[in-house]
């Protein structure tokens, strides 16, 4: 019953906001809409396509051809119920996240049971309990359905709603070890945003855990993903009749051609950058956003692909050139999975307060800069920089808490300091 009430309440909040006077304002916010997910651009691209004009020839439309065709169909046949379609996608995302979390937490509990004989005495408070097997998946669902960032994302009708749906489908496919479903969902999402492509590594590791032929399973997953990406791009070529969409989507994101302010770090740096330095910093920023953390984290977390997936998903959101609040809502919803390590996270209040304050200050400073002319770009970038820093603190705190819990499970809560025993404080 509480599950159904949560769905109805979350859907009602979204519907009422969509019908309110605030809907247009939310759709135009730079924190919500970016050049690669804005609903206005999607509608304009669909209009150009329906009139025989290639939307990829200009600098307006940068979403993939499948979204182009889907939006064109919806505008022609279901224009009056588009709001409800967005809400249904959100509900579907919530349901799949809960289903995936149910499998993930059961998998973590199973691993705990298998290793419990090697755990030190007196560490029961760090264990995953049987109660967590039902409470944590429900918390994951609530963390998405009632996340203010997810609500704003849905009300803004950004295509990130579709991205979150695909990511949730990918997580469900990984959890159930449905290799084909996971690879297709991730390939579709990669067409919209290239950065989630690194998630195929933790997905392959998780799927291969129950396969005796480890390397063959890893190869099959990666090969299936690459083949899906190639097939989808060829299908997109068949739809458009040319390859212009590659430069307008992948090329646009990689080269960061639009410097419209957002909650990321790219726009301000490249606005102030001298042209002869642009290529160097462009490659540096893109490597940081894609593969820089992939190899060290995979080396450290190859035995725990669920944590690896969480880390790579969150880092990809923080460092991409066109992030939005909808992207943040996805990785935040996975945090309840790590309830067992939360006792070691010492910056929860600071991070939460900082994200709250900067979320309020951002629109305020934007108004002062754009409308009142009493501030400038430095003010807004300062707020977004602190916002990103808070996210980085959250991610690193989560990772170090994971390491600390593993140490305590192995060595116990008692440590020796100057020859005297002392207990590790959890709070």
C-alpha positions in Angstrom: 0.0 0.0 0.0 2.7 2.5 0.9 4.5 1.7 -2.4 1.3 2.6 -4.3 0.8 5.8 -2.3 4.3 6.9 -3.0 3.8 6.5 -6.7 0.5 8.4 -6.7 1.9 11.2 -4.5 5.1 11.6 -6.6 3.1 11.6 -9.8 0.6 14.1 -8.4 3.4 16.5 -7.4 4.8 16.4 -10.9 1.4 16.8 -12.5 0.4 19.8 -10.4 3.7 21.6 -11.1 3.4 20.9 -14.8 0.0 22.6 -14.7 1.1 25.5 -12.6 2.5 28.9 -13.7 6.0 27.8 -12.7 6.3 25.1 -15.4 7.5 27.5 -18.1 10.0 29.1 -15.7 11.4 25.6 -14.8 11.7 24.6 -18.4 13.8 27.6 -19.1 16.2 27.3 -16.1 19.8 26.6 -17.1 20.1 24.2 -14.2 17.3 22.1 -15.7 17.6 22.5 -19.5 20.9 22.3 -21.4 21.7 22.3 -25.2 21.5 18.5 -25.3 18.3 17.9 -23.3 16.0 21.0 -23.6 12.4 20.2 -24.6 12.3 23.4 -26.7 15.2 22.3 -28.9 13.6 18.8 -29.2 10.3 20.3 -30.4 12.2 22.6 -32.8 14.2 19.7 -34.2 11.0 17.7 -34.7 9.4 20.6 -36.6 12.4 21.0 -38.9 12.5 17.2 -39.6 8.7 17.1 -40.3 9.2 19.9 -42.9 12.0 18.1 -44.7 14.8 20.2 -43.2 17.8 18.4 -41.6 17.9 19.6 -38.0 21.5 18.7 -37.7 22.7 21.2 -40.3 22.5 24.1 -37.9 23.6 24.6 -34.3 20.2 24.1 -32.7 19.5 20.4 -32.4 21.9 18.0 -30.7 19.8 15.1 -29.6 19.9 11.7 -31.2 17.7 10.7 -34.2 15.6 8.3 -32.1 14.5 11.1 -29.8 13.9 13.2 -32.9 11.6 10.6 -34.4 9.9 9.9 -31.1 9.2 13.6 -30.4 7.8 14.0 -33.9 5.4 11.1 -33.4 4.3 12.4 -30.0 3.6 15.9 -31.3 1.5 14.5 -34.1 -0.4 11.8 -32.3 -0.3 12.5 -28.5 0.4 16.2 -28.0 -2.3 16.5 -25.3 -0.9 13.7 -23.1 2.9 14.5 -23.3 2.8 15.5 -19.6 1.4 12.1 -18.6 4.0 10.3 -20.7 6.8 12.1 -18.9 5.2 11.1 -15.6 4.8 7.5 -16.7 8.5 7.4 -17.6 9.4 8.7 -14.1 7.2 6.0 -12.5 8.8 3.4 -14.7 12.2 4.6 -13.7 11.3 4.4 -10.0 9.9 0.8 -10.4 13.0 -0.4 -12.2 15.3 1.3 -9.7 13.5 -0.5 -6.9 13.7 -3.8 -8.7 17.4 -3.4 -9.4 18.1 -2.3 -5.8 16.3 -5.4 -4.6 18.7 -7.6 -6.5 21.8 -5.6 -5.7 21.2 -5.5 -1.9 20.5 -9.3 -2.0 23.8 -9.8 -3.8 25.6 -7.7 -1.2 23.9 -9.7 1.6 24.9 -13.0 -0.1 28.5 -11.9 -0.3 28.5 -10.8 3.3 27.1 -14.2 4.3 29.9 -15.9 2.4 32.6 -13.9 4.0 31.1 -13.5 7.5 33.4 -16.2 9.0 36.4 -14.0 8.2 34.9 -10.9 9.8 36.3 -9.7 13.2 34.1 -10.0 16.3 32.1 -7.0 17.4 31.3 -5.7 13.9 27.7 -6.7 13.7 26.6 -3.1 13.6 28.3 -2.8 10.2 26.5 -5.8 8.7 23.6 -5.7 6.2 20.6 -7.0 8.1 17.7 -9.0 6.7 15.5 -6.0 7.3 17.6 -4.1 4.8 16.6 -6.4 2.1 13.2 -4.8 1.9 13.7 -1.4 3.4 16.7 -0.3 1.2 15.0 -0.9 -2.2 12.0 1.1 -1.0 14.3 3.8 0.1 16.0 3.9 -3.3 12.6 4.3 -4.9 11.6 7.1 -2.6 15.0 8.8 -3.1 14.2 9.1 -6.8 10.5 9.7 -6.8 10.7 12.6 -4.2 14.1 14.0 -5.1 13.6 17.7 -5.9 16.1 17.5 -8.7 14.1 14.6 -10.3 10.9 16.5 -9.9 12.3 19.6 -11.5 13.7 17.5 -14.3 10.3 16.0 -15.1 8.4 19.3 -14.8 11.0 20.8 -17.2 10.2 18.0 -19.6 13.8 17.5 -20.5 15.0 14.4 -22.4 17.0 13.5 -19.3 13.8 11.9 -18.2 14.3 9.4 -21.0 18.0 9.1 -20.1 17.1 8.2 -16.5 14.6 5.7 -17.7 17.3 4.0 -19.9 19.8 4.1 -17.1 17.3 2.4 -14.8 16.6 -0.2 -17.4 20.3 -0.7 -17.8 20.7 -1.2 -14.0 17.8 -3.6 -14.0 19.4 -5.5 -16.9 22.7 -5.7 -15.0 21.0 -6.8 -11.8 19.1 -9.6 -13.5 22.1 -10.4 -15.6 20.2 -9.8 -18.8 23.2 -9.0 -20.9 21.3 -8.0 -24.1 18.9 -5.7 -22.3 21.6 -4.0 -20.3 23.8 -3.4 -23.4 20.9 -2.1 -25.6 19.8 0.3 -22.9 23.3 1.6 -22.3 24.0 2.0 -26.0 20.8 4.0 -26.4 21.8 6.3 -23.5 25.4 6.6 -24.9 23.9 8.0 -28.1 22.5 10.9 -26.0 25.4 11.3 -23.6 28.7 9.6 -24.4 30.0 9.5 -20.8 27.9 6.5 -19.4 29.8 4.3 -21.9 32.3 3.5 -19.1 29.5 1.8 -17.1 29.9 -1.2 -19.3 32.9 -2.2 -17.3 31.2 -2.7 -13.9 28.2 -4.2 -15.8 30.5 -6.8 -17.4 32.2 -7.6 -14.1 28.8 -8.0 -12.3 27.4 -10.2 -15.1 30.5 -12.4 -15.1 30.5 -13.0 -11.4 28.4 -16.2 -11.7 30.1 -17.3 -14.9 32.9 -19.8 -14.7 34.4 -18.5 -18.0 35.2 -15.1 -16.6 37.1 -13.6 -19.5 34.7 -15.0 -22.1 31.7 -13.4 -20.2 33.6 -10.1 -20.1 34.3 -10.3 -23.8 30.7 -11.2 -24.6 29.3 -8.2 -22.7 31.7 -5.6 -24.1 31.3 -7.0 -27.6 27.5 -6.9 -27.3 27.7 -3.3 -26.2 30.0 -2.3 -29.0 27.9 -4.1 -31.6 24.7 -2.5 -30.2 26.3 1.0 -30.5 27.4 0.4 -34.1 23.9 -1.0 -35.0 22.1 1.9 -33.4 24.3 4.4 -35.2 23.6 2.6 -38.5 19.9 2.6 -37.7 20.2 6.4 -37.0 21.9 6.8 -40.4 19.0 4.9 -42.0 16.5 7.3 -40.4 18.4 10.5 -41.4 19.9 9.4 -44.7 23.3 10.9 -43.8 25.9 11.0 -41.0 25.5 14.6 -40.0 24.0 13.5 -36.6 27.4 12.2 -35.5 29.1 15.6 -35.5 26.0 17.3 -34.1 25.7 14.8 -31.2 29.0 13.2 -30.3 31.1 15.9 -31.9 29.1 18.7 -30.2 29.5 17.2 -26.7 33.1 16.4 -27.1 34.1 19.8 -28.5 31.9 21.7 -26.1 30.7 24.1 -28.7 27.9 25.8 -26.7 29.1 27.7 -23.7 25.7 28.4 -22.3 26.1 28.5 -18.4 25.0 25.4 -16.6 25.8 23.7 -13.3 29.0 22.1 -14.7 32.6 23.3 -14.9 33.3 23.5 -18.6 31.5 26.6 -19.7 33.3 29.2 -17.6 36.8 27.8 -18.2 36.3 27.7 -21.9 34.7 31.2 -22.0 37.9 32.6 -20.4 40.3 30.4 -22.2 42.7 31.7 -24.9 42.1 29.9 -28.2 45.6 28.5 -28.5 45.1 26.7 -25.1 41.6 25.4 -25.9 42.6 22.0 -27.5 44.9 21.1 -24.6 42.4 21.9 -21.9 39.6 20.3 -23.9 41.3 17.0 -24.1 42.3 17.3 -20.4 38.8 17.9 -19.3 37.4 15.2 -21.5 39.9 12.6 -20.3 39.0 13.6 -16.7 35.3 13.1 -17.5 35.7 9.7 -19.1 38.6 7.4 -18.5 40.8 9.0 -15.9 39.0 7.3 -12.9 38.0 4.2 -14.8 41.3 2.2 -14.5 42.3 3.0 -10.9 38.7 2.5 -9.6 38.3 -0.7 -11.6 41.6 -2.0 -10.2 40.4 -1.3 -6.6 36.8 -2.2 -6.9 36.8 -5.1 -9.4 35.5 -7.4 -6.6 32.6 -5.0 -5.9 31.1 -3.9 -9.3 28.1 -2.4 -7.6 30.2 0.2 -5.8 32.3 0.7 -9.0 29.1 1.4 -11.0 27.9 3.9 -8.4 31.3 5.7 -8.4 31.6 5.9 -12.2 28.0 7.0 -12.7 28.4 9.9 -10.2 31.8 11.0 -11.4 30.6 11.1 -15.0 27.7 13.4 -13.9 30.0 15.9 -12.1 32.6 16.3 -14.8 30.6 16.2 -18.0 30.3 19.5 -19.9 26.5 19.7 -19.9 25.2 18.3 -16.6 21.7 19.1 -15.2 19.8 18.4 -12.0 18.2 15.4 -13.6 21.5 13.7 -14.0 22.3 14.3 -10.3 19.0 12.7 -9.2 19.9 9.4 -10.7 23.1 8.8 -8.7 21.7 10.3 -5.6 18.9 7.7 -5.7 21.5 4.9 -5.4 23.0 6.2 -2.1 20.5 4.2 0.1 22.2 1.1 -1.2 25.2 2.0 0.9 23.4 2.3 4.2 25.9 -0.1 5.8 28.8 2.3 5.2 26.9 5.5 6.0 28.2 5.4 9.6 31.7 6.2 8.3 30.6 9.1 6.2 31.5 12.2 8.2 30.5 15.0 5.8 26.8 14.3 5.3 25.6 17.5 7.0 28.1 19.7 5.3 27.5 18.2 1.9 23.7 18.3 2.3 23.7 21.9 3.5 26.1 23.0 0.8 24.0 21.5 -2.0 20.8 23.0 -0.5 22.3 26.5 -0.2 23.9 26.5 -3.6 20.7 25.1 -5.2 18.9 28.2 -3.8 21.7 30.7 -4.5 22.1 29.6 -8.1 18.8 31.0 -9.4 19.3 34.0 -7.1 22.7 34.9 -8.5 21.5 34.2 -12.0 18.7 36.8 -11.6 21.2 39.3 -10.2 23.5 38.7 -13.2 21.1 38.5 -16.1 18.2 40.7 -15.1 19.4 43.1 -12.4 22.8 43.6 -13.9 24.3 43.8 -10.3 26.4 40.6 -10.6 28.5 38.9 -13.2 29.5 35.5 -14.5 32.0 35.1 -11.7 29.2 35.1 -9.1 27.2 32.3 -10.9 30.3 30.2 -11.6 31.4 30.6 -7.9 28.0 29.0 -6.9 28.3 26.2 -9.4 31.9 25.5 -8.4 30.9 25.1 -4.8 28.0 22.9 -5.9 30.3 20.6 -7.8 32.8 20.6 -4.9 30.0 19.4 -2.6 29.3 16.6 -5.0 33.0 15.6 -5.1 33.1 15.6 -1.3 30.0 13.3 -1.3 31.6 10.9 -3.8 35.0 10.8 -2.0 33.3 10.5 1.4 31.3 7.5 0.1 34.5 5.8 -1.3 36.5 6.3 1.8 33.6 5.1 4.0 33.6 1.9 1.9 37.3 1.5 2.5 37.0 2.1 6.2 34.1 -0.4 6.6 36.1 -3.0 4.8 39.1 -2.4 7.1 36.9 -2.6 10.3 35.2 -5.8 9.1 38.6 -7.4 8.7 40.5 -5.9 11.7 37.7 -5.1 14.1 36.6 -1.9 15.8 39.4 -1.9 18.3 42.7 -0.3 17.4 46.0 0.2 19.3 47.3 3.7 19.9 50.5 4.0 21.9 50.1 0.5 23.2 46.5 1.2 24.4 43.3 -0.1 22.9 40.8 2.4 21.5 37.6 1.9 19.7 37.0 3.4 16.2 34.3 6.0 16.4 31.5 5.6 13.9 30.0 9.1 14.2 
